[in-house]
Structures are given as C-alpha cells and as structure tokens.
Amino acid sequence: MSPTALPAAGPEHGHVTFLGAGPGDPGLLTLRAVEALSNADVLVAEHEVLDVIRTHARQGVSVVHTDADSSAVSPPGTGTPQLTVVDGTSTPAAVPAAARDAAHLVMEAARGGRRVVRAVSGDPGLDTCAAEEMLACAAAGVPFEVVPGVAAAVGVPAYAGVPLRGAEGADVRFVDARTASDRCWTEVGASDGTVVVSTTLDSVAAAAGELVSAGRKPDTPLTVTIAGTTTRQRTWTATLGTIAQTLKQAKVLPSPDGGRPVIAVVGERSAADRRDQLSWFESKPLFGWKVLVPRTKEQAASLSDQLRSYGAVPHEVPTIAVEPPRTPQQMERAVKGLVTGRYEWIAFTSVNAVKAVREKFEEYGLDARAFAGIKVAAVGEQTAKALIAFGVKPDLVPSGEQSAAGLLEDWPPYDPVFDPIDRVFLPRADIATETLVAGLIELGWEVDDVTAYRTVRASPPPAETREAIKGGGFDAVLFTSSSTVRNLVGIAGKPHNVTVIACIGPATAKTAEEHGLRVDVMAPEPSVHKLAEALADFGMKRRAAALEAGDPVTRPSERRPGARRRRTTT
C-alpha cells in the first residue's frame, strides 16, 4: 500500500474523512483532499462547500446536504439516508445539537462499508461542528481521518493582498466576533498586534466599535473582505472609526439572512498603501468578468481554464451540436481502407473528428493499434491531446499557427521514393473549408475528403442564460468562428450593447458586424488562446484607464442607467 493510500473501510462502520474545503477557491484544495474525494462513496456538506468539492468526486457519488433549507440528495438505489441536517455555524448556541444531528447523518452514511467525506468550509480543526462529529465517530467506533484545509482567516487576507505579519514579526490574533466574549475584546483591544476578525458584513461596524471601546485608536487601519478567494471577492479599506461610513457610501446594504461572512484585518499591516501594491487577485485583468464562451464543454475546457487564470468567470454555451453523417457508408469505407493499408496519412482537424473515428473503431472492435504504419497529423494541441487519450501519438502537429494553414506549412510534399502510398484520409465536418484539401493536392497528395460528422445548430440555452445575453448580464463574449456568431444570435438572441465582443479573426468580425455587433477585440492571430490573451489585454487597459482617471474599476455589465453605448450597424 502506498504511503498516501486510504485506510481500509470496515465492513460495518465504513470510514469518514473530515475534509477542509478552504475558503472558496477550488484551487486551494490540497492533493490529499482531491485523493480522498476521488475515493468517496458519499459526500456530506453544505451546498456552497459541495460546489467547491463536487468536481473532484467520482461519477455516481451520493450527495447529502446539511443546509437547513436543503433536503438530502442521493442517486436512486444507493441507500443513502434521506435526512436533512441543520448546520449550526450561523447560530453558535445551536452548535452542539446540530453537531449531534450531523454526526448521526455522517455515521448513517458510513454504514455498509461506505467511504464518507464530511467537508467543511475552511479547516476542520477550526470548525466546532466538525470537532463534535469527530468525537461522536470516535465514541461509536467509526474510523476517521482529518484532511486539513486553508482557513478563511489566513487564506482570505492573502487573496486580498493583506499580509498578516511583516519583517517586524508582529503578534497576530484571531477573533470570531460571533462568539467573542467581553474578555476577548478587552485582550485584543489592549494589544498592538494585527487582529483578524471573522464576522458578518452587517456586524463589521459593531466589531470595530468593540475594538475602539477596548482601547484601539479609531484611526487604526482595517480591510474588510467579502466572498474571499472567489471571483466575487470585494475588499474595502478604511479605519475602525470610518468603516461604517465607507460601507454606507459603497451602498453595501444589510442582507436579509443576517449578514454574509467577511474577514476583517485590523492593524498597520493592512494600510491602504500596501494593499494597492499587494492586491494581486482583485487586480487581475478580467477579475469578476462573466465571459460567454459559445463552445461545447469539451472544446472550451482549456479556454475556460485560461480565462479563469485572468480572474474571469467563463460560462460555456454550446452553439453547435455534432451528429453522425446522413450517409455513413463513406466513413465506413474509409475506416476499412485505413485498416487495409490504403492511406499513408490520416489528418485530424478537430477533436470531433477524433471522436468520430474512435466511435467507428469501437463499432468494428478496433483500437489504436489499427494506426500502425500510418502517419497521423493533428491540427493543434487540443486535437493532439484527444489522439493521445485514444492511445495515438501524432507524428505531425503545426509548429506555428494551429490551423489548416499552419498544418500545411509543415506538411511534407509527396515523394514517390519515400512515400509508398500517395493518399491521405481526411475525416472532418460537413461544413469544413477546402483550405487543407486544396493545399494537400498542391503538395502532390490524393485526398479522401470524408464527412465524419455533421454540425447543426444546438438547442437554445436555458431562459436565464438567454435573458443574461440580451440583457447585459455578460461582460464579454468570445466568438471563435462565423458560425458561433450566427448560431448564438439564432438560439439566444443578440448580445447586449454593453457586452464586449471579441472575435478570433477578420471573417468572424465581419459576420459579427453584419449582425449589428460592434467588435471591441480582435485576436492578433487565429487562435482561441490568443483571443483570450487579447481580451485580457483589453481588460487590463480598461482597468488602467479607470484608475488613471480616478474612477472606480467596474465590469462592463455594471453599467449605469442611460449610460449604454450605441452599437453601430451596417
């Protein structure tokens, strides 16, 4: 057994992992946490925590909510208890009873040898409920382990650009304002170290007042961060004496649920001049931007990851659906010819082409070994990755531009001395351009241009998404082809005039303008990743201009009534 292998679950009691999910950013999960989640049979957590951990769980895992207003959820037939448990973190007096109920739920889920992950926000060691549940498991003989997580009191200031300790090594104290006693406030008020206060947005001013009453000067700097480590993060800088007025001017309204959790950092280390230099997260070029990506999840995966690295929130909306060709005989003949040695090369111009050939192989009981002796070309990195996942390493990937033109730049001309066969198998979409076919013929190759799949307009997205597109709910949209423009407008309507329009090239931009859209961003070369870079550059310049003018940094969708820009039409 490897050093990190999970302990064996008992046949009767199962096994429970108490896991810290961190303060909100899924990227802060530890490697150990990801491993535990991939082995879990049941997940037990609040709704918001489930959103953080769910993507790392295996398919078919049972899910049990512990929210007060949620009912337990599990796939049919799993036997997971259909229970609802109130999590007591928002009401400290109810913690012991709530913890007992949650502990019962966890142990019920673990019965029958199941592996249970009990996930909590932040770190389990700082969660009162988790501690009570661990004791209950120990008393009942249920084996458990603890996977620490990043505590909000530490992770959120780091994302807000607020170092808790400087070179002087000042004292740092942590206070939960919801349970702090008068003695606690007196002690931290008398000290001159940094104080990290966990509280709610509605109670920040009250916590500041407690510190002033306990001896802290009203002009002591503090920062207040809401939704820390997520793309909804927002930080205000003020002093203990001015924080109430600062929040009022920022129009931060009281919330009906009693207040959203915040982390406040009090002390000289949180001064505004330092945060201006250290605020690395909220100053990302597309921070908080909702970016519409009209591509399928498979196509958009790497693009969405790139957008997230710029601070954006990508929203994938397929505009094209892939269907088999109307007449499959041509594809069947080509695959049989591939096996019998008809081709010297096979060229894949999309992930969908790889999928179509793979499905046909599986239909015939073939696998990657059928490519033996055949040279394989891929139009770009994503297509190459799909081939590698199939077990095929491509012989040719463009060294420059990832397109049909880039592939032709590197494609060798036919040489009857070195190439025993002069034919290329080209499986592709029914609406693909003729660039690659014409270029290969020019190089002396015979081409079997085969329709491997058809592209049709996808079904309309949900009504909420359509309303956001037309109503200005998105900050930007990335168009990667003329068809994505036509199909998005066809299935969801025209993007609002405040939405930044980014196009992959001149042809796509022309189509966008023909549909009455103003093109704001153009990729320097026809690459989806260059397009994302160009949008990030646009966002960075927009942010810099706002700061230079002394204006607040806002997203395009945060428009003022009557301040909408006019869109030129043709």
N, C-alpha and C positions, 0 to 999 in steps of 0.2 A: 504494500500500500504506500502511495506517495505521501510525503510529509504533509501535504495540504488536503489529503483525501478526507471526506466527511466520515464521522463515526458511523458505524452500522446502526441503523434504526432497529429498535426492539420490535418483535412481532406484535406485542400488545400495546406498548406505550408510544411507539414511534419516536420522533426526535424533533426538538424545537430549536430553531436558530433565532435568537433575538438580534435583529439587524438594524444598524443605524443607516438611514437613508440620506442623511445630510440635510442641509437647509433648503434644498430645492433644485439645484442644478444636477441633472442625472450624471454629468461627467465627474461628479465628486464621489460617486460610489467607489469603494475600494475593490481591488481584484478579488479579494476574498468574498466580498458581498456578491459580486457577479457570479462567482462559482457556486455559492450557496443558492442563489436564485435559480440557476440553471438546473439544479438538482431537486428543487422544491416540488412537492405534490400539492401543497396548499399555501396560499398567500393570505395573511391576515393583517389588515392595515386600514388606516383612514383613506378616504377617497383620494386626497391630494398626494399622499405617500404612494399609493398604488400607481398613480400617473408617473411617478419617478422610477419605480422598480419594474413595472409590468413588462417593458420591452426586453428585459434580460431573462424573463421566465420562459420555460419551455411551453410549447403549444399544448393546450388542453389542461393547463394547471387550473385548479379550483381557486376561486377568489372569494374571500369573506370580508365584507366591510364592517368596520367598527364605528362608523359615524352614527350619531344619534338619529339622523333623518334618513339613513340608508338601510335597506334590507340586505341580508346576506345573499350572495350570488354564487352559484356553482353550476358547472355543466351537469345536465341530466345524468342520473345514474352514478354519480360519484360518491354519494352517501355523505357528503359534507353537511354538517348540521346547518339548517336554515335558521340562524339566530341573528338577532340584532343586538349590538352591544353599544352602550353609550360610553364614549371616551371622555374621561373626566378632566382633560388638561385645561379646559376653559373654565372649570369650576373647581378650584382646589379643594373645597370642603367635601366634594363628592368623590375624590380620587380613590380612597380605599375601597368603597363599594363598587365603583366602576371597574377598578383593577381586579376585584374578585370575579366580577362577571366576565371580563375579558380573559382572565386566566382559565375560567371554565370553558370558554369558547375555544381557546388555544388547545387545551388538553383534549376536548372533544374532537377537534380537527386532527389531532395526532394519533387518534385511536386506529388500530388496524395496521400499525407499522408505517403510517404516512410521515413524510418529512414536511414539517411546517416551518415557514419563515414568518416570524412575527416582526414586521417592520415598523419602525417609529421614526418620526422626524428627528433630525439631529443625531444625537448619540444615545444609545440605550442607558448608559451609565448616568445620564442626567435626566432621565425620564422616570418620574415617580411610579407611574403605572407599570412600566417595564420591570422595575425593581420588585414590585408586589407580585407580578406574574411569575418572575423567576423563583421567588420564594414558594409560590403555590406549586410550581412544577417540581421543585426540589422536595417538597413535602409529599407530593403524590408519586414520587419515584419516576417522573418523566425526564429522561436525559435531555440536556440543553447545552447550548454554547452561545457565546456572545461575539458578534462581529461589530467592532466599534465603527462609528461614523463621524463625520465632521460636524462638530457642534455649531449651531447657528451663532452663538455668542462669539465664536472665533472666525468662522467662515464668512459671515456677512460683512464684518468690518474689513476683511481682506479684499472682498469684492468691491467694497465702497471706497477703497483707497485710503483707509484709516488705520495706520499701524498702531498697535496697542502698546508697543514698547519701543523706545528709541535707544540711542547709544548710552544714555544715562541709566538705562535699566530700571525705569520707574515701576513702582508697585502697580499691579493690575488686580482689580476686584470685580467680581461678577455678582449681579443682583437680579433676582426675579421680582419685579415690582408687584406682581400679583400675590405673592406670598410673603413679601418682606415685612419684618416686624419693625417697630419703632427703634429698637436697639440696633438693628441692622442699618437703618438710615443714619442713625447717630454716628456709628462707626465709620461708614464710608464718607459721611459728610466731614468728619474730623480729619480724614486723611487727605494727602495732596496727590495721590496716585490717580491713574486712569480708572474710571468706573464704566463697566459695560452693563447696561440695564436692558433686561428683557421685559417688554411691556406691550401695550397696545397703542395704536395711533390716537385713540380717544383719551388715553391716560398719560401721554407724554408730558403734557404741561403740569399735571399733578405730580408726577415723579420729579420733574425739575424743581417744583416748589418744595418737595420734601428735602431735596439736597440743599437748597438755599436755606431752608429752615434749620437744617443740621449743621450749617456753617460754611458751605461752599459759596464763593462770591457769585453774584448774579451775572458778572461778565465772563464767567468761565465758559469756554467754547464747548459746543457739543454738535454731533451729527446725528441725524435720525434717518434710518434706512428702512424702507418698506419693501416687501417681496424680494428680499436679498438673494443674490446669486441667480435670479431668474431674469429673463428679458423684460419683466415688468418692474424691475428694481428702480427705485427712485430715492434720492438722498437729498436732505435739506441740511444746510449748515446755519447755525445760529448760536445763541448763548443761552444759559439757563434762564435768564431774565427775558429774552426776546422770542423764545421758541413758540409760545402761544400765538404771538402776533405774526410770526413767519408762516406758520401753518394756516392762519386765517387769510393772509394775503395770497397764499398759494391756492386758496379755495379748496382746502382739504376738508371735506365735510365729514361729520360724525357718521359712523356706519351703524345700520340698524341692528347688527348682530353683536354689538358691544365692543367693536374695535378689532382691526386687523393687527396681527403681531408685528412688532417692529423691534429693531435693535438700536439703542441709543448709546453713543460713546461720549463720555464726558471727560474732559481733560485737555491739557495743552497740545497733546499729540493729535488731536482731531481738528486743529485750526484750519481755517479755510485755505490759507495759502499753501499748506502742504497737500490738501486734498486736490487742489487744482493740478498739481504735478503728479499725484499718485493715483488719480481716478482712472485706472486702466480699463475697467469693464464698461462703465456707462459712457465712456468716450469712444467706444468702437464706432466705426464709420456708419453702420446701419443699425445701431442699437435700438431694439424695440420695433424696428420696421416689420410690418406684416407684408411679406412678399409672396405674390401669387406665382406659382410655378406650374404652367399648364402642360404637365407631362405625367406619365404614369409613375407610380412609386418606384418601380424598378429603374426607369430611365432617370428619375430625379434624385436618386439616393446620394450620389457623390456631390451633385449640385446643391442639394439641400444642406449637406454637411458643410460645404464651403460657405454658404450663406450664414449658417449658424456661427461659423468662426468669425464673421463680421458683426455678430450681435443680432442678426435678423431672425424673424420667426417665419420659416417657409411654410406655405400651405399648398400642397400638391393637388391639382385638379386635372385628371386625365381629360384631354380633348379628343383623343383618338383611341379607338378600340381596335384590337387586332383579331381578325377572323381568318379561318383557313381559305385557300383559294377555291373559287367556284368549281373549277375542274382540276382535281388532284392528280390526274394521270401524268401531267408533265413533270411534276415534282417526284412522283413515284419512279418514272423512267430515269430521271437524273440521279436519284439515290442509288438505284440499281447499277447505273453506269459508273458511279463513284466506286462501288464495291468491285466491279469487274475490270477496272483499270482504264476507263475511258478518258480520265482527266489527269493533267499534270498539276493543276492548281484548283483550289476552291477559295473563293473570296467572300468574306462576310462583311457586310456593310452596316450591320446593326445587331443589337442584342436580340431583337425579334427574329432575325434570320437564323441566329444560332439556336434559338428556342425551337423554331420550325423544323430545322434539320434534326435536332435532338429528338423531338417528338416522333418524327418519321422513323428515325433509327430505332427507338424503343418499340414502335409499332411492328418493325421487322425483326426484333430481337437482336439488334446490333448494338455495339458500343463504340467507344473511342478508338478501339483497335482497327476499325474499318478505315481509319485515315492513314494507315501505314503506307508509306511510299508516296503519299500525296502532299504537296506543299500547301500550306494554309496561310492565308493572309487575313488580317483584321484591320478595319478602317481606323480604329482608335483604341485607347486604353480600356474603355468600358466593354467594348466588344471582345477585346483580348481577355479580359477578366472572365467574361462569360464562357469563352472557349476553355480557359484553364480550369474553370469549375466543372466543365464537361470532361476534362482529362486530356485536352489537346493544347499543346504549346504552339502558338502561331510562329511561322517562320518569318513573316514579314508584318511589321507594324510601321506606319509612317514615322519617319524621324523628325518631320516638321509638322505642318498643318495636318490635324486629324480630320481628314475629309477625303472624298473620292479623288480630288485633285492632288492632295498630299500623298495618297496611296500610289497614284500614277507616277509621281516624281521618283519614287523608289522602286517601282516595278521594273524588273529586267525585261529587255526585248526578247522575243522568241529567237532561240538559236538552235537550228536543226542538229547541230553537232552535240550540244549538251542537253537538249530537251527532247526526249524520245517521243513525247506527245505534245501536240500544239493546242490543246483545248483547255478552257477554263470554265468551271462550274460557278455561276453567279446566282445564288438564291437571294431574292430580295423582294421588296414590296411592290405592289401593283402600280403605285404612283411614283416610283423612283425615277430620278432623272437619268438621261442617257450618257452622262459625262464619263462614267467608268467604262461602259461598254465601248463607246467610240474611242477612248484612249487606249484600251487593250487591243482593239482591232488595228489601230495605228502602230502599235508595237509588234504586230505580226501574229497575234493570238486569235484563235477561233473562240467564240464565247457562246455558251449555252445560257442565255438570259432567262431565268426561270422564276415565275411568280411563286414565292414560297408562302406568302401571306397577303391578306388584303387589309388595308387600313380604312376604317369607316368612322364616322363621327360618333363620339362617345355619348352616353346618356347625359342629360343635364345634371349638374351638381345639386346638392340639397338647396332648398329655398333660401336658407340662411346665407349660404355662400353666394348665391345669385344676387341677393339684396346687398351684400357687402361689396360685391364687384361694381354694381351700378350705383350704390350709394356712397362710395368713397371710403369704404372700410379697409381697403388695402392701400398700403403706401406705395407699392410698386408692383409691376408685372413684368416677367421676363418672357419675351416671345423668341422662340428658338427656330421658327420657320414660318413661312406664309400660311401654312395650313393651321398652325396653332392660333394665328390671329383669326382666320375665318371661322374656325370651329369654336373658339371661345366665344366670339361675338354671337355665333349661331345658337349655342346651347345655354349661354348665361347672360348675354347682353354686353353692351359696350362699357368698358371701364370708365369710371367717373373722371371728370376733368382734373381732379387734384392728384390722381394716381400717376406716378412716374412711369413712363413707358420706355422699356429697354428692349432693343432689338439686336439680333445676332449679326445682321448684315443689311446691305442696301436693299435687296429684294424683299426681305421681311419688313423693313422700314417702309418701303413703298406701299406694301399691302396694308400696313397699319394706317398710313396716311389716307389711303383710299377708303378706309372705314371711319374716317373722321377723327383719328387719334393723332395727337402731337407726340412725336418721338423726341424723348429727352436724352436718351443714352444709346450709343451705338458701340458695339464691340469692335476693337481695333483689328480683329481677325475673326473668322467664323468658327468660334469655339465657345461652348457653353461656359467653360471656366473663365475665359477671357471676358465674356459677357458679365459674369458675376463680379469680376475684378473691376470692370468699368462702372458698374452700379455702385460698388463700394467707394470708388474714387469720386463719383458724383456725390455720394452721401457725405464723404469727408470734406469736400469743398463747400457743400451746403452748410455743414456744421461750422466750418471755419469762418464763413461769411457772417453767420448769425452771431458768433462770438465777437468778431471784429466790430460789428455794428452795435454790440451791446444788447442784442435781442435774445430772448430765451431760445434754447435749442429745442425745436419741436419736430415732430414727424409730419410728412405731407398730409396725412389723414387728420391731423389735429388742426383743422382749418377753422377760421373764424367765419361766422355767417356773413355773406356778402363779399367775402374775400376770395372767391373762386376765380381761377384763371380761365380765360377764354381759350377754347381749343380751335385751332384753325382747321378748316375743312377744304376739301378740293371739289 
